[in-house]
Amino acid sequence: MDMVIGIIGESCTGKSTLADKLKTPLNAEVYTGKDYIRLAKNEADAKTAFAAILQNAMTEGYVLYVISEPEHVPLLPEGALRVLVKADLATIEQRFAVRMNGVLPPPVQQMLARKHGCFDTGRYDVIADGASADAAEEAYAQILEMCRCN
Protein backbone atom coordinates (compact mmCIF):
# COMPACT_ATOMS: atom_id res chain seq x y z
CA MET A 1 0.00 0.00 0.00
CA ASP A 2 1.08 3.55 -0.61
CA MET A 3 0.71 6.30 1.94
CA VAL A 4 1.74 9.55 3.48
CA ILE A 5 3.72 9.25 6.68
CA GLY A 6 3.84 12.34 8.86
CA ILE A 7 6.93 12.27 11.07
CA ILE A 8 6.08 14.82 13.72
CA GLY A 9 8.04 16.24 16.63
CA GLU A 10 10.12 19.02 18.05
CA SER A 11 13.52 20.00 16.70
CA CYS A 12 16.35 17.56 17.36
CA THR A 13 14.20 14.59 18.36
CA GLY A 14 15.32 12.29 15.52
CA LYS A 15 12.62 12.93 12.89
CA SER A 16 15.00 13.47 9.99
CA THR A 17 17.09 10.47 10.99
CA LEU A 18 13.98 8.30 10.93
CA ALA A 19 12.87 9.77 7.57
CA ASP A 20 16.33 9.17 6.07
CA LYS A 21 16.20 5.56 7.22
CA LEU A 22 12.68 4.99 5.83
CA LYS A 23 13.30 6.78 2.53
CA THR A 24 15.16 3.96 0.76
CA PRO A 25 13.10 0.89 1.72
CA LEU A 26 9.87 2.76 0.93
CA ASN A 27 11.26 4.53 -2.15
CA ALA A 28 9.68 7.64 -0.64
CA GLU A 29 9.91 11.32 -1.38
CA VAL A 30 10.77 13.39 1.68
CA TYR A 31 9.41 16.86 2.40
CA THR A 32 10.43 18.85 5.44
CA GLY A 33 8.57 21.78 6.98
CA LYS A 34 7.88 24.37 4.32
CA ASP A 35 9.66 22.56 1.46
CA TYR A 36 6.34 22.75 -0.36
CA ILE A 37 6.83 26.53 -0.81
CA ARG A 38 9.00 25.90 -3.87
CA LEU A 39 6.03 24.24 -5.63
CA ALA A 40 4.46 27.59 -6.56
CA LYS A 41 5.05 31.34 -6.57
CA ASN A 42 2.91 32.01 -3.50
CA GLU A 43 2.24 30.08 -0.33
CA ALA A 44 -1.48 29.51 -0.94
CA ASP A 45 -0.85 27.95 -4.36
CA ALA A 46 2.07 25.96 -2.96
CA LYS A 47 -0.14 24.52 -0.20
CA THR A 48 -2.74 23.54 -2.80
CA ALA A 49 -0.09 21.84 -4.94
CA PHE A 50 1.36 20.09 -1.90
CA ALA A 51 -2.09 18.90 -0.79
CA ALA A 52 -2.51 17.33 -4.25
CA ILE A 53 0.88 15.59 -3.96
CA LEU A 54 -0.03 14.25 -0.53
CA GLN A 55 -3.47 13.09 -1.65
CA ASN A 56 -1.96 11.35 -4.67
CA ALA A 57 0.60 9.61 -2.44
CA MET A 58 -2.24 8.02 -0.49
CA THR A 59 -2.77 5.76 -3.53
CA GLU A 60 0.45 6.04 -5.54
CA GLY A 61 3.83 6.02 -3.81
CA TYR A 62 5.12 7.08 -0.43
CA VAL A 63 5.70 10.57 0.91
CA LEU A 64 7.42 11.23 4.22
CA TYR A 65 6.52 14.65 5.60
CA VAL A 66 8.81 15.76 8.44
CA ILE A 67 6.94 18.25 10.62
CA SER A 68 8.40 20.35 13.43
CA GLU A 69 5.77 23.09 13.59
CA PRO A 70 2.23 22.42 14.84
CA GLU A 71 0.65 24.50 12.07
CA HIS A 72 1.89 21.99 9.46
CA VAL A 73 0.12 18.96 10.99
CA PRO A 74 -3.26 19.86 9.41
CA LEU A 75 -1.64 19.51 5.97
CA LEU A 76 -1.59 15.73 6.46
CA PRO A 77 -4.45 14.07 4.58
CA GLU A 78 -7.03 11.92 6.33
CA GLY A 79 -5.65 8.40 6.66
CA ALA A 80 -1.99 9.43 6.79
CA LEU A 81 0.19 7.48 9.21
CA ARG A 82 1.11 9.82 12.06
CA VAL A 83 4.39 9.18 13.85
CA LEU A 84 5.43 11.21 16.89
CA VAL A 85 9.15 11.31 17.57
CA LYS A 86 9.87 12.77 20.96
CA ALA A 87 12.78 13.21 23.33
CA ASP A 88 13.34 14.68 26.76
CA LEU A 89 14.27 18.34 26.92
CA ALA A 90 17.86 17.66 28.00
CA THR A 91 18.46 15.51 24.89
CA ILE A 92 16.90 18.13 22.62
CA GLU A 93 19.06 20.88 24.18
CA GLN A 94 22.20 18.77 23.86
CA ARG A 95 21.53 17.97 20.18
CA PHE A 96 20.61 21.57 19.39
CA ALA A 97 23.81 22.79 21.04
CA VAL A 98 25.81 20.49 18.75
CA ARG A 99 24.07 22.09 15.75
CA MET A 100 25.13 25.48 17.10
CA ASN A 101 28.79 24.51 17.47
CA GLY A 102 28.46 23.59 21.13
CA VAL A 103 26.80 26.77 22.39
CA LEU A 104 23.11 27.00 23.24
CA PRO A 105 22.24 30.68 23.70
CA PRO A 106 19.71 31.40 26.48
CA PRO A 107 17.00 32.65 24.05
CA VAL A 108 17.24 29.40 22.08
CA GLN A 109 17.16 27.36 25.29
CA GLN A 110 14.05 29.27 26.39
CA MET A 111 12.39 28.70 23.00
CA LEU A 112 13.09 24.96 23.19
CA ALA A 113 11.66 24.80 26.72
CA ARG A 114 8.58 26.76 25.65
CA LYS A 115 7.92 24.44 22.69
CA HIS A 116 8.68 21.22 24.57
CA GLY A 117 5.64 18.96 24.60
CA CYS A 118 3.74 20.95 21.96
CA PHE A 119 2.82 17.77 20.07
CA ASP A 120 2.00 15.59 23.09
CA THR A 121 -1.79 15.84 22.82
CA GLY A 122 -2.13 14.79 19.18
CA ARG A 123 -3.40 11.48 17.77
CA TYR A 124 -0.57 9.22 16.64
CA ASP A 125 -0.28 5.74 15.16
CA VAL A 126 3.32 5.29 16.33
CA ILE A 127 5.19 7.04 19.14
CA ALA A 128 8.98 6.82 19.15
CA ASP A 129 11.47 7.90 21.76
CA GLY A 130 14.11 9.55 19.62
CA ALA A 131 16.49 9.69 22.60
CA SER A 132 16.77 5.88 22.60
CA ALA A 133 18.45 4.10 19.69
CA ASP A 134 16.58 0.89 20.53
CA ALA A 135 13.20 2.65 20.64
CA ALA A 136 13.93 4.45 17.37
CA GLU A 137 14.86 1.14 15.73
CA GLU A 138 11.67 -0.43 17.06
CA ALA A 139 9.58 2.42 15.62
CA TYR A 140 11.35 2.04 12.26
CA ALA A 141 10.50 -1.67 12.16
CA GLN A 142 6.92 -1.00 13.26
CA ILE A 143 6.42 1.59 10.51
CA LEU A 144 7.82 -0.72 7.84
CA GLU A 145 5.53 -3.51 9.03
CA MET A 146 2.51 -1.19 8.95
CA CYS A 147 3.40 -0.15 5.40
CA ARG A 148 3.64 -3.75 4.24
CA CYS A 149 0.40 -4.83 5.88
CA ASN A 150 -1.88 -2.01 4.81
N, C-alpha and C positions, 0 to 999 in steps of 0.2 A: 504494500500500500504506500501511497505517496502522502506527504503531509507537511505542514508547517510546524516547526518546533520552536517555540519561544523559550529562549534561555534567559532567565530574568534574575536580576540581583544587583546589589550595590557594586560599586567600583572595587576591583581587586579581590573578588571572591572566587574567581576561577571560571567565570563564564566563557571567556575567549579560549581558554585552554580546553574546556569541554567541547566547544564548537569546533576548534581545530582538530580535535581527536575524532569527532563524529563526521566531519566533512568528507573524508575519503571513503569510509565504508558505506556512506549513504549517497555518495556522489551529489552532495548538496551544495547549493549556493549559500553563501553566508552574507548577511547584512547586519550591520552594527549601527545602533542608534539612529542617526539621521542620514545614513548612507543613501536613503531613498531620495534625498534632495536633488541629487544629480540626475534624476530621471526626467526632470522637467525644469522649465525656467522659473516657476514660482512654487512655493511650498504646497499650496492647495492642489495644483495639478500633479505635483510629485506624489502627494499622499494618495491621490486617486489612482495614479499609475502603479504605485506600490501595492495598494489594496488589490488591484487586478492581478498582479504577480503573485501575491499571497493566496488569493482565491484560486488561481490556476494551479498552484502548487499543492492544493488540497487533493487534486486528482491527477496531476502530472508532475512528478519530480519531488524533490525535497528542498525546502528552504529552512535554514537556521537563522532566526532573528535574535540577535544578542541585544538585550534591553537593559539599560542601567538607569533609565528615567521613568518614573511612574506614568507620565503622560503618553508614553509609547505603547504601553500594554494594551489599550483599547484598539490598536491597529491590528492585533492578532484576530484572525477570522474565527468564527464559531467552529469548534471541533479541533482547533490547533492543540497540540500537546504543549502543556505549560510546565516548564521545569524551573524551579527556584534553586539557585545556587547561593548559599549563604555562608557566612563566616563570622566569627566573633570579632568585635571591634578591634581588639589588639592585633589580630592577624591582618585585618584590613589596613590598619595604620602602618604596620610593619611593611607590608607589600607596597603601599603607596609611598612610603619613605624611600624605598629602593628605587621606585620610578623617578623620584625627585632627587636622585643622587645622594641619598642617605639623610636628607634633611626634610622634616615634616613641619612646615611653618604653622604657628598656632591658628591662623585663620582656616587653613586646610584641615587641621585636626578638628577644629570646631564644626566645620561643615560635614566632615565624615561622621562625627558624633550625632549631629542633628539629623542626618539622613539614615543613620543606622536603624534597621528594622522597618524601613518604609514599605517593604514588600511583604511583611509577615502576615498580613491579614487576607491576602489573595487566595484564590482557588488554584491549586497546583496538582498535576498528575504525578510528578516526581519532585522530591525535595532532596537536595544534595548538600552535604557539608563540604564546602570547598576548602576548608582548612585541613581536612583529613584526606590523604592520598587514597587510603582504602575506601572511604566513603565515596569519593569522586569516581573511583574505578567501578564501584558497585552501581552508581547512578548511570555511568556510561553503558555498562552491560544491560541494565534494566531498560534504558532507552532503546538500545539496539533490539532487544527482545520485543519490546512494544511495537517497534517499526515492522518487524518481521511478522508479527501475529495479526496485525490489524489489516 
